[in-house]
């Protein structure tokens, strides 16, 4: 599964979505759901002072460490849960999360932790697949969710990313919902944007 996740999440169509938000990160950055480090090439070296990746021990940290070693970015990896980070409050200017909120078991706790570790008015940058605003697609997502979760290591098709982020105490600065085209709408409805800590 870790190699499969790395390959699927590294597809060109997915990489293009990452490139919409990751370069906006600045200052001291924490990335939750760091995975195999696929966001590393997208960070703007001129604007990022430090980077801490957070990822559970799901088979991906060894790939992440290799990716970090190949980069010129000051980065480290903490192998721990996003729902209970060991970081002190108010240590980050930016939190980045891409393609991870779908599979974190307690997503509201993870977002509350992101809110906690951000400095006042810090930003959450996100790029996720989730619930479609189109009723007929959303019905299919709900119907397919249970078997998909069993096949895809707990990934949810139908999480309402924007609502979850707002519930965690963020306000949206920019929020786009779009799909990636015919044949991908069940999995390919994307929630991409920037939220500010209230």
C-alpha positions, 0 to 999 in steps of 0.5 A: 500500500505505501508504494501504491499511495506514493505512485498514485499521489505522484501522478501528473494530474495530482502534482498539478493540484499540489502546485496550486497551493504548496508554493504559497507556504511561508515562514515556519511550515508544518505539513501534516500527512507528509507521506513520501514527501511529494510536496517538497519540490513545490515549496518556495525556498525563498519564503520557507524558513523551516519545514516539519513534516508530520506522518504516522508510521504507515510505511511512508516515513522511509520514503519521506526521509530519502526525499528530504535527504535529496532536497536543499530545504531545511526539513525534518520528519516527526513520525506521529499522529496529526491528531495529537502532535508533540509540537508546542502551540503557536510554532507555525506560520503555515500548515500545509495539508494535501490529500490527507484529510480524506484518510485521517481517522479523527479529522476534526482533531487533526484540524484542531491541532493544526489550529493550535500550532498556528501563530495568530492569523496563521494560514492553512493551505489545503488541497483535498479530494472530497464531497461533490457539490453536485447532488447526484455525484454526492449520492454516488460518493456516499454509496461507494464510500464504505467499499472504497474505504476498505480498499483504500486504507481508510480513505473517504470519498465524501468528506466535506472539506470546507465545512470541516475546516470551518468547524475547526475555527478557520475562516476561508480566504480562498476556496475553490471546488472543482472536478478533474473531468469526466470519469473522475468526479467521484474521486476527483472532486477537489477542495483547494484553498487558503484558510486563516486562523481566527 
